[in-house]
Amino acid sequence: MLAGLAGLFVAGLQPQAAAASPMQSWLGLPEWVDFNVDYTAEPMAGLLGGLNPAAASWIQATVLNLTLSSGIEKAAQDWSEVDHWQLNLELSHYAGNQNFANELGAGFALQELSYPDGTWISESSIRRNRGTSWWSAEVGLISLNPDFLVTPATNNYINSTFNNTLNLLVEGLPINPFVAPGVRFSVHTTALGDTSYGYFNLDKENNIAASLGVNPEQPDLRGSVQVVQWSMNPLPARTDLLEPIEIQSNNSHVARQLPPPAVQLGGLLANTELLTENASDIGDGINRVVYASITWPMDLPIGQDNRVWIAGALGLDSANNPVPSFAEAGWLSQGPVPHRPLDVLALGISRSSFSPTLLPKQSFEGVIELNYAIWISQHVQLQPLMQWILNPSGRGSVPGIWATGLQLNLNL
């Protein structure tokens, strides 16, 4: 989701309470209440190749988010202890054709919104934002992302392998909109960056998903997930990369849309028991995963600002992990078209390798995506895209797929 990304990236370095949304003034809400609505639609269609080049899909998601905090409209440096804390409730509704990838013959969803239809409880938590202090925490019904696994640069892409949890497909992981009872604790130092630990109990994950009528389409399970992650800005002296961009041609400034430089290292340990007869064919038990990413600024003759990034994950238990190795990389350019300084051009490539134990007849699937985010306003963005799927489903028998589409974001 594109709106407000610049603020999110800066918040990653110094977490803030949620900024007040237009809904707050429209509804006349008090300053300690923030309510926002995000609508995203992803229509896509095949062009060439695959099993059915005429396949098409429309998927949409509506997210309602309610935040209660006395610090919403205060600057972080002015917070008292109570201002650090906030109560979050989020509901997400998904609808559309979730079978687009299968119709084309691809192994992975071409749209990030490809989740079972229905209304989900996608967050219910109490959070302490760091502000200018040294620690933050969260407890409640939460997901792994966005606090873990996510490389911020990947939020600029649509294909599910890019956006945005390293295509980690171990059954039962609480990746949004899935949530599980969990806790996260993070510490920050200027010299060493941020270190976070999270624990999630998976026993009630399906019950929570189904509480508002969703069929989670995964086996019931028991187990837990633990994750440790370290991240930091490797170029702290480049404070200019956190500031608005100066447009020299007219002596003005525009918001910086691209994430700051970052390095990230993490490790995940999942211990799951799938309550189904074919659990060994799906992959349960112990799953250990290590992951890393780096995002770096580049001075190029195109655009106002540029980033290159690379990320990957390696599963140490390939007999239990459907995609034990994954790698991706990309390039982002803000303002590549004259007089469009807030638009972002994105190019990415990913490679997902299938488990030789769970999926012995499948090797790898690759994705190349090119998109262009058109910034109409803070509340409306359009993102036309092209995707090329290499070796669809990894079997070698399905022709490469060309697909096109659009992402529409409305943020209120």
N, C-alpha and C positions, 0 to 999 in steps of 0.2 A: 504494500500500500504506500503510495507516494507522498501523500500530503503530510506536511510536518516532519519530513525525514531529517531536514537540517537540524531542527530542534532536538530530535531524538538522538542524533549522533553526538551532539554536544552534551546532551544529558547522559550519554554513556560514559563520558569523562567525569561529569559532576552531576549525579542524578538530581532531578528536580521533581516537585509535585506537578501534576498534570496542568497544562495551561488551560485557561478558561476557553470554552468553545462558543460559537455563535448561539447555540441553543440556550446558553445561560442567560444571555440578554433577551433573546426572543421570548423565553418562558418566564422571565423575571425571577430567576432563581437567585437565592442568596449567594454571597461570595464564597461560602464554604461548600457549595454544591456545584459539581460540573457534570453535565450530561451531554453526550455527543452521539451522533449517528453517522456511521460510515457505510456507504453502499458501494460495492464493487461488482462489476459485471465483466465476464470474460467470454465473449463470443469468439469461436474459432471454427475453421473449416479446412479440410484437406484440399490440396491443390494437385499434387502428383504423388504416385507411388503408394506403398502400403497395400493393405488388403482391400480397402474401400476408399478410393480417393475422394468420393463424393460425400463422405461422412462430415457431419457438422455438429456443433455443440454450443449451447448457451448455458453457462453456469453463473450464478450470482450469489452474493453473500451480503447480508445486512447485519451489522454489528451495533448493538446498543451498549454503551458503556456509562456507568454511573460511578462517580468518584466523590467521596466525602472527605474533606480535609480543611482545616483552618489555614493551611499554607498555600492554597491554590493560587491566590492572587497576590502573594507576598514574594519578594525577592529572597532567594535562599540565604543570603547573608543576614537577613533580618529574622530568620526563623527562631522561635523558641523550641524547646523539645517537643511540645505537643504538635507544632506545625510540621514536623518531619513525618508524622503518621497519617496514613490515609486508608480508607475502606474502599475496596473495589468490588464492583459487581458487573459482569459482562455476560450478555446473551448474544449468541450468533445463530443466524438462520441461513441455511444453505438450500439451494434449489437448482435443478437443472439436469442435464444429461451427463451422468458420471461415467458413461461407457465409451466416451469418445476415443480414448487410447486403445481400447480393445477393438473397436470397429476399424481403426486404422492398422492395428497389428503392432502397436508400440508396447513396450514393457512397462513404461512409466507414464504417469499422467502428464499431458502437455499443459495443463492448467493447474496453478497452485491451489485453486478453490475446489479441487475434486475430492469432496468428502460426502458421506451419506446425507441425503436430504433430511431436513427437519431442523428443530430448534435445540441448541446446545447450551448448557451452562459452561461457558468457556473461561470463566474466572469468578472466584468468590474468595477474597483474601484480605488480610490486613498487612500493610506494607509500611516499613520505615524507609523513607528516601534518605539518601546520604546527605544531600545538600552540601555544605562545606565541612561536614564532620568526616570521621574516618570509617564509618560502618553503615551498612544498610541490611535489611532483613525482610523476609516475607513468609507468611504462614497461611495455609488455607487450601482451597482447591485450585491448583496452579498447573501450568504446563512447563515442560523443559524450555521451550522458547517463549520469549526472546532472550531470557537471561543466560541460557546455555546454547551451545552449538552454532549460534547464528553469527555469520560474518556480515556486518551491516551492508556491505556493497551488494550482496546478493538480493537485497530487497528491491533492486531495480529490475529484476527479471520475472518472467511469468511461468516458465516451465518448472514443474514441481521438483526436478532434480537440482535446480539452482536455488529455488526459493522455498525454504531457506535453512534447512537443518541437515545439510550434507548428505541428503538422500539416505538417511539412516532409517531402515525399514524393519528393524527387529520388532516382531509382533508384541503389541502391548505397551510400547513406549508412549508416555503422555505428551504427544506433540499436538499443539493447538489445532482443532478445538477440543481434543481429548484433554481432560484434566484428571488429577489424582490428588489425594491428600498429601501435602508436601510441605517442606520447609527449605528456605534458602537463607544463607548468611554470607555476606561479602565484606571484606576489609579493603581499605585503600591506603596506599602511601604514595607520596609524590615520587619517590625514587623507584619503587617497584611496581606501581600500577595497582590493579585490582585482582584479588584472589577470592574465588567464590566456591562454596560447597552447597550441594543440594541433595536432598533425600526425598524419595517419592514411594508411597505404598500403593501397589497396583491392585489390591484385592477387590476394591469397589469401583474400579475405573469404568467397567461396563455398566454397572448400576447407575452411576452418575450420568453417563452418556445417554442412557435410556430413560432417565427420570422425566424428560419432557416429550417422550415418544419416539426418539431416534432409534433406529436399528444400527448399532455400531459396526456391524458386519465384521466382527472379529471374535474368536473364541473367548469364553470366560477364562479368567486366569487368576493366579495368585503369584505374588512376588514383589520385588522392589527394584528400584533403580537408584544408584548413587553416582554423582558426577562432581568432579573437581575441575575448575577452569582458572587459568591465569591470563590476563590481557593487560596491555599497556600501550601507550603512545611512544614509539621509538624515536620520535622527533619532537620532544617537548619544546625546543627552542623555536620551532616553526609555528609560533602563535598566529601568524597570518593565515594559516590554514583553518583556523577556527573563527575567523572574522569575515564580514561581508566582502564580496569581490568588488574591486574598484573598476569601473568601466571608463577607461581613459578617454574614449572618443567624446563622451558628453559629461565627464567629471561627475558621474553618479555612482551609487553602490547598489548591489543586488545581493540577496541572500545566497549563501554558499549551500548548494544542494548535495555535494558529495561528502562522504564520511571522512573523518580525519585519518591520518596514518595510524595503523594498529598492527600489533602482532598478538596472536592468540594461541595458547596451547591448552589442551584439555584431555581428560580421560573419563570414560564412562564404564560402570560396572552394572550390568543387569542380571538378575537372577529370577527367572520366570518359570512357572509351571502352567502350561496350557491345558485346560480341562476339556480335552477333546481326544478322540481315539487316534487321530493322525497327527498328534503333536510333533512327533519326530520328523514328519514330512514338512512341517511349517518352520520349525526351529524354535526350541525353547531351551531351558537350562541356563548355563552361564554364558554371558556375552560380554567380552571386554573390547572396548574401542578406544583408540587414541586418535586425536584430531588436532589440526593446526591450520592457521591461516595467516596471511600477511597482506596488508593493504598499503600501497606506497604511492606518493605523489609523483607525477611526471610533468616536466616542462615540454610541451609539444606545440607545434605551430598551429594547431587546431584548437578551437574552444578557449574558454576563459579559465578552465581548471580541468585537470585530468588525473585519473587514478588507474593503476593496474593492480590486480589482486590475484591471489592464488590460494586455494584451500584444498584440504583433503582429509579423508578419514580411513583408518585401517582397522579392520576387525581382526582380533586375535583368535577368534573361534569360528572359523569359516563353516564348520559343520552345523552351526546354529544360527548363522547370520545370512539372510538371503543375498545381501550385497556387501560382502566383506571388504571390498576396497572401492574407493571413490575419489576422483580428483576433478577439480574444476578450476578455471581461470577466466579472467576477463579484463575488459577495459571500459572505463566510463569517461565521458567527456561532457562537461557542462558548457552550454552556449556555443555549440559548433556552427550554428546558423546565425548569420548577422541579424541583429535586432531581435534575437530570441535568447536572451542571456540566462533564462531560467530553465530552458529545455535541457534534457539529458539524453545523449546517445549512448547506448549500451551494447556491447558485443561480448558474448560468453561462449565457452565450450566446456562440456563435461563428459566424463567417461565413468560408467558404472559397470563393475565386474560382478557377475553372478556367482553364487556359491557352487563350487564343483561337487559338493555333496548333496545339497538340497535341490539344485537345478543343473544337473550334469550335462544336459543337452544345450545349455545356453552359455554363451561366452561373455559378451559385453554389449552394451548399448551406449552410443554416443549422441550428444545433442549439441547443435550450434544454434544460438539464438541471437538475432539482431533486432533491437527495438529502439523506438524514439519516443520519449516521454514529452508530451506537449503540455506545458504549464499554462492553462487558461486563467486560473486564479488559484488562490489558496484553497478554495473549496471544490474546484473542478479540474481534473487532469485526464488526458487521453493518451494512450500508449499503444500505437500500432506496432505490430511485430511480425517477424518471420522466423520459422523454426525449421531446421533440417535434422531429421532423426536418422542416425547412422546405425546400420545393422539392427533394425527394429526387433525387439524381443530377444536379441542375441542368438537367434537360431540360424541365421544365414540364409533363410528361405523367403524372407519378406523384403520386398524392394524398399530402398530408402524413401523416407516420407518427407515431402514438402508441405508445410501447413502455414496458414496465416491467421491473423486474428487481431483482437483489440482488447485492451483493458480500459475500462471506464471507472474512475473514482469520483465519488461525491462525498465530501466530508463536511458535516454540519455540526 
